[in-house]
């Protein structure tokens, strides 16, 4: 399941994920599943039809990511592999960063991070202009709604309803299945 909270130029994308790293770091072996949250840039497209036509909106470059993951073979709800990526470049995440706050209260930690959108953007090398500052204010108001969505997805992953392996034995699909 994929949910998008969109503002003028910023979107928060939330979805379940099943992930199998083909070259895992030590201690990170085996499949992982959970919920991925990304702060992404939004790009409105040009109108192509009448004044009634829908405007294309592109969910573009990722700025920041949090992965509330756990080992598939571990205890459901443990989030023993929860981490974030404060730096993303050319669609690629930097190294995993583990944080005690993320492990002890992942949804609360997420709310704190999203409430400081300006800090996340500056960390990504993006200058905060008036539009982005307005988006940051709107996101602060929407943080409880994002947290509710994340909690709901985490509950469904824990229940085995989401974050499941793709059908069949397709290793490529299992590497990063995110709708």
Backbone torsions as a table, in degrees:
resi	resn	phi	psi	omega
1	UNK	NA	138.2	-179.0
2	UNK	-126.3	131.6	177.1
3	UNK	-127.6	141.3	-179.4
4	UNK	-125.9	129.9	173.0
5	UNK	-107.5	109.1	-172.8
6	UNK	-110.3	142.0	176.7
7	UNK	-121.6	-151.2	-178.4
8	UNK	-72.2	-53.0	-178.2
9	UNK	-124.3	-2.9	-178.5
10	UNK	-122.1	141.2	172.4
11	UNK	-130.4	150.2	172.4
12	UNK	-114.3	119.5	-177.0
13	UNK	-107.2	128.1	-176.4
14	UNK	-127.5	129.9	178.1
15	UNK	-161.4	162.8	176.7
16	UNK	-81.0	156.8	-177.0
17	UNK	-147.3	145.3	168.8
18	UNK	-122.1	130.6	-169.8
19	UNK	-138.4	131.8	175.8
20	UNK	-131.3	108.0	-178.7
21	UNK	-77.8	123.2	-179.6
22	UNK	-71.9	-16.9	178.6
23	UNK	-138.1	70.1	-173.6
24	UNK	-71.4	151.6	171.7
25	UNK	-70.2	158.2	178.5
26	UNK	-57.3	131.2	-178.1
27	UNK	87.9	-4.5	-179.2
28	UNK	-113.8	18.3	-178.4
29	UNK	-68.4	152.9	176.3
30	UNK	90.4	163.3	-178.2
31	UNK	-68.0	150.0	177.2
32	UNK	-126.2	153.9	172.4
33	UNK	-148.8	162.6	-179.4
34	UNK	160.4	-141.8	-176.5
35	UNK	-126.6	133.5	177.4
36	UNK	-109.3	135.7	177.0
37	UNK	-124.1	127.0	177.7
38	UNK	-128.0	138.8	166.6
39	UNK	-91.8	122.6	-175.3
40	UNK	-127.2	152.3	172.5
41	UNK	-77.7	143.7	174.3
42	UNK	-109.8	140.2	178.6
43	UNK	-128.3	113.8	176.8
44	UNK	-73.2	140.7	177.8
45	UNK	-93.3	176.6	178.4
46	UNK	-80.9	144.2	172.7
47	UNK	-65.9	136.2	-176.9
48	UNK	-116.8	-4.7	-177.8
49	UNK	-130.0	-142.0	-179.2
50	UNK	-71.2	179.0	177.5
51	UNK	-67.2	-12.7	179.6
52	UNK	-94.4	-6.5	-176.8
53	UNK	-65.7	149.0	175.3
54	UNK	-72.0	140.5	178.0
55	UNK	-86.7	127.8	175.5
56	UNK	-63.4	141.4	175.6
57	UNK	-129.7	123.4	-179.9
58	UNK	-99.7	127.5	172.0
59	UNK	-84.9	105.3	-167.1
60	UNK	-102.0	-145.9	-169.6
61	UNK	-49.7	133.6	173.6
62	UNK	-75.6	141.9	-179.9
63	UNK	-106.2	-39.1	-173.4
64	UNK	-155.7	150.5	-178.8
65	UNK	-142.4	142.7	168.7
66	UNK	-126.0	133.6	178.3
67	UNK	-117.0	108.7	177.8
68	UNK	-90.4	79.9	-172.2
69	UNK	-108.8	158.9	171.4
70	UNK	-144.9	159.1	176.1
71	UNK	-65.8	132.1	178.5
72	UNK	-59.6	-34.8	-179.0
73	UNK	-84.0	-2.0	-177.1
74	UNK	-90.9	-164.6	-179.8
75	UNK	-76.9	123.9	178.0
76	UNK	-57.2	132.6	179.8
77	UNK	88.7	-0.9	-177.0
78	UNK	-72.5	-28.8	-175.2
79	UNK	46.2	42.3	-175.6
80	UNK	-71.5	-3.3	176.9
81	UNK	-126.0	23.2	178.6
82	UNK	-64.7	133.9	-178.1
83	UNK	-158.3	175.4	174.1
84	UNK	-139.6	167.0	179.6
85	UNK	-124.7	94.2	-177.7
86	UNK	-71.7	-15.7	-178.9
87	UNK	-126.1	125.5	175.5
88	UNK	-131.5	135.4	179.5
89	UNK	-136.9	133.8	177.2
90	UNK	50.8	45.4	177.4
91	UNK	74.6	-5.1	-177.0
92	UNK	-101.2	137.0	176.6
93	UNK	-79.1	153.7	169.5
94	UNK	-76.3	-168.6	-179.8
95	UNK	-64.9	154.8	175.8
96	UNK	-64.8	136.0	176.0
97	UNK	-118.6	121.4	179.1
98	UNK	-97.8	138.9	-174.9
99	UNK	-136.1	134.3	-178.6
100	UNK	-58.6	-40.8	179.6
101	UNK	-62.3	-36.0	178.7
102	UNK	-67.0	-36.3	-179.5
103	UNK	-76.0	-37.2	-174.9
104	UNK	-83.0	-33.0	-179.3
105	UNK	-147.7	74.0	-172.1
106	UNK	-59.2	-41.2	-176.7
107	UNK	-74.8	-37.6	174.4
108	UNK	-64.5	-43.8	177.7
109	UNK	-59.7	-43.8	178.7
110	UNK	-59.2	-44.7	178.5
111	UNK	-59.1	-41.4	178.2
112	UNK	-63.4	-43.0	-180.0
113	UNK	-64.9	-46.8	-178.7
114	UNK	-67.2	-29.9	177.8
115	UNK	-67.9	-16.2	176.7
116	UNK	-111.6	55.2	179.7
117	UNK	-58.0	-37.9	179.0
118	UNK	-58.1	-42.5	178.8
119	UNK	-65.8	-40.6	177.7
120	UNK	-62.8	-42.3	-179.7
121	UNK	-66.5	-45.2	178.2
122	UNK	-60.8	-39.4	177.7
123	UNK	-62.4	-26.1	179.1
124	UNK	-91.8	3.1	178.9
125	UNK	79.9	22.0	-179.4
126	UNK	-104.9	126.5	178.7
127	UNK	-74.9	132.2	-177.8
128	UNK	-87.7	111.6	177.0
129	UNK	-98.1	-172.2	-176.9
130	UNK	-62.0	-40.3	-178.7
131	UNK	-66.5	-43.2	179.3
132	UNK	-68.4	-35.5	176.6
133	UNK	-64.3	-38.9	177.3
134	UNK	-66.7	-40.0	176.2
135	UNK	-61.0	-40.3	179.8
136	UNK	-60.8	-41.4	179.0
137	UNK	-65.4	-42.8	179.0
138	UNK	-65.0	-40.5	179.3
139	UNK	-63.8	-40.6	177.9
140	UNK	-55.6	-39.1	178.3
141	UNK	-70.0	-25.8	-177.4
142	UNK	-94.9	-4.7	-177.0
143	UNK	-53.1	-45.2	179.4
144	UNK	-59.5	-36.2	178.4
145	UNK	-67.8	-41.0	176.4
146	UNK	-62.6	-43.5	179.7
147	UNK	-62.2	-39.4	177.0
148	UNK	-62.1	-42.6	179.1
149	UNK	-62.5	-43.4	-180.0
150	UNK	-64.2	-45.2	178.2
151	UNK	-58.9	-42.4	179.6
152	UNK	-62.6	-44.7	178.8
153	UNK	-65.0	-42.1	178.1
154	UNK	-59.7	-41.6	177.9
155	UNK	-61.5	-40.2	-179.1
156	UNK	-71.5	-33.1	175.1
157	UNK	-66.9	-46.3	-179.9
158	UNK	-59.3	-35.2	179.7
159	UNK	-81.1	-2.9	179.4
160	UNK	80.8	13.8	-179.4
161	UNK	-89.4	-28.9	179.8
162	UNK	-130.2	168.5	-179.5
163	UNK	68.4	33.5	-177.1
164	UNK	-99.3	159.9	-179.7
165	UNK	-63.1	145.0	175.0
166	UNK	-63.2	154.7	179.7
167	UNK	-63.5	144.6	176.9
168	UNK	83.9	-168.2	-177.3
169	UNK	-109.7	30.0	-176.7
170	UNK	-77.5	99.5	-179.1
171	UNK	-60.8	-36.4	-179.9
172	UNK	-61.7	-45.0	179.3
173	UNK	-67.0	-34.1	-177.6
174	UNK	-74.1	-17.0	-177.9
175	UNK	-62.9	-40.7	178.8
176	UNK	-157.9	86.0	179.3
177	UNK	-95.1	104.5	177.6
178	UNK	-136.1	115.4	-176.0
179	UNK	-57.7	NA	NA
